[in-house]
Amino acid sequence: MGPDGRLPPSPSLQLLVIGSGPPLPVPDVAARLSRRVAVPCRVEAPVEVLDLDRVPGRDQVDADRLLERIEAWPAAAGVLLVGLTPLDIAIPIFTFVFGRARAGGRAVLVSLARLDPRFYGLPADPALAERRAVDEVLHELGHVTGLRHCDDAFCLMRFAGSVEQVDARGSSFCARCAGRLPRWMGAPPLSR
Amino acid sequence: MTPPLKILVVDDEAIVRDSLEGWFRQDGHQVTAAASGKEALRLAAQEHYDIALVDLKMPGMDGLDLQSRLAAADPELTIILMTAYASVDTAIQAMKAGAYDYIIKPFDPDDLSQLIRRAAEQRSLRFENLRLKRSLEAATAPPPILGASPAMRRVLELVTTVAGTDATVLITGESGTGKELVARAIHATSPRRYNPLVTVNCGALPEGILESELFGHEAGAFTGARGRHRGKFESAAGGTVFLDEIGEVSPKVQVELLRVLEEKRVTRLGGTAPLAVDFRVIAATNCDLQALVKEGSFREDLFWRLNVFTIEIPPLRERAEDILPLAEHFLASFTRAMSRRGLELSPEARKAVLAYHWPGNVRELQNAVERAVVVCNGPLVEPGDLPVHVIASPPRPASGSLADAERDHVRAVLDSAGWNISKAARILDVDRVTLYNKIKRYGLERPGDGA
């Protein structure tokens, strides 16, 4: 974040793994994410956050409380924090959410729990889970930059209420949303 | 995704209000949150909302109570109840009270998204339906029939009387009197008004084509009949068939028409199976059908089949009091259509319009006024703007019998002679006694003497 609270023109992404659970393929996610954005992606050592707030009456982490904690994470100026968790997250009003972010925020949160085919009793498919995770991170980063949900069926900013919809909307932004993204959210320039 | 909506979220729990506000904002909707029923009513009184999400259990005013009050304040508001206590009773109660739907907390994100999308689509369909209904009402509204004369008031009474029935109507009257307008008015006020009014000008079509138009044809029925064609009786499909100029129909078609009218079944040309058809018939003619029956050119059985309820439209010359109102109506209408400003008939033009006998009836008057609006330069329509034959014509002859004509002529000559009996007798080429006898017989009085 800049001193005026706005996103710097070219932040760096710092990936945090939050909460214990099945090991996450974070380096692979970071590698995939690096190919989609034009800024460096750094992976932090996994952190154990104790006393995660739960949604009352449910065995799910309160996504909004967790997002607040990530946003308060000590990080250098110009760093956007990407929280990845193997835990199932939700907010009190919804049965689950895939991720959370707020426009103008300095962090996004994505749960890999329901992006993993095994959650639905299907065989493991690491490549699919990683692709979904990267897509979801980009979707939430879109919200951070101020984008709203899009009505284009094949835009990454389209709302997805199920993993089928995550797959159906594809992995790219529509021309209208792409045009509103900051330059760093585009593909990195080819190396000379 | 739905177009941006104005959503009112009503819940006593801040976490619900905040979550839904954030969620809907991400979808581009405008969201306002209220923590109580009272606050919601205040907000709804100040602003119009598309959708209200109302929590069922709230301290003070509960969701069902709030729902009925919100619905009373804005019947177009789509209300969705939110409840943590799922039960069939709750659902039934909510739906009975007019809620669009209800949703159980916590929501599945996709369920909420779909619910809002469905509600938006339903609203859009409801408004589209309303718009179409209004257009349909406007399109099917009865055409205005102008006429304050007793004769036209009688016509309007007859239209009202017969419209609600399914009786066959025969409209008679000279060309240009507005027979089709009366037929449209009957259809537009009848229970068949939302079905088609199909008009067939029987006099304009050769026999073979008229048969095909009326009854339809199968492919190959005759040379050139490449495809199947639905006839007018089939096309009417629950509506009205208006047979204009019925007196011009050939004897062969008369036989076929009679059969269709009696059996309510039609067989397409080249077809074998008769099809049941649902229609009402309104026929019109400017001929004296009874005279045609007498001379043998119109079937008597068809005449009686058509002549169930007759409406006779009098010619314009027999209802002089309708001439000026009609002329002024057409003047206003053409002035608007041609973007002219505030045209009026000059006193001389009024006299000319009243003096003419309008053999072409209302249609001729309409055409004359249209022409006048085109050629008129000033704010007043002058006699010179009217067609030459209107202003050059002799005074409108009296209608009715020879005695009526004589009475009117004698009165006109007396008026022109200033009721000087000798002078008037000379003009009329009769002696004074004869003139006095005629004055007595027709009850003529010098203007001002009758009071």
Boltz contact constraints between the chains, C-beta under 6 A:
constraints:
  - contact:
      token1: [A, 91]
      token2: [B, 19]
      max_distance: 6.0
  - contact:
      token1: [A, 92]
      token2: [B, 15]
      max_distance: 6.0
  - contact:
      token1: [A, 93]
      token2: [B, 16]
      max_distance: 6.0
  - contact:
      token1: [A, 93]
      token2: [B, 19]
      max_distance: 6.0
  - contact:
      token1: [A, 93]
      token2: [B, 106]
      max_distance: 6.0
  - contact:
      token1: [A, 94]
      token2: [B, 106]
      max_distance: 6.0
  - contact:
      token1: [A, 94]
      token2: [B, 107]
      max_distance: 6.0
  - contact:
      token1: [A, 94]
      token2: [B, 109]
      max_distance: 6.0
  - contact:
      token1: [A, 95]
      token2: [B, 106]
      max_distance: 6.0
  - contact:
      token1: [A, 95]
      token2: [B, 108]
      max_distance: 6.0
  - contact:
      token1: [A, 148]
      token2: [B, 26]
      max_distance: 6.0
  - contact:
      token1: [A, 148]
      token2: [B, 28]
      max_distance: 6.0
  - contact:
      token1: [A, 149]
      token2: [B, 26]
      max_distance: 6.0
  - contact:
      token1: [A, 149]
      token2: [B, 27]
      max_distance: 6.0
  - contact:
      token1: [A, 151]
      token2: [B, 1]
      max_distance: 6.0
  - contact:
      token1: [A, 159]
      token2: [B, 113]
      max_distance: 6.0
  - contact:
      token1: [A, 161]
      token2: [B, 109]
      max_distance: 6.0
  - contact:
      token1: [A, 161]
      token2: [B, 110]
      max_distance: 6.0
  - contact:
      token1: [A, 161]
      token2: [B, 113]
      max_distance: 6.0
  - contact:
      token1: [A, 162]
      token2: [B, 110]
      max_distance: 6.0
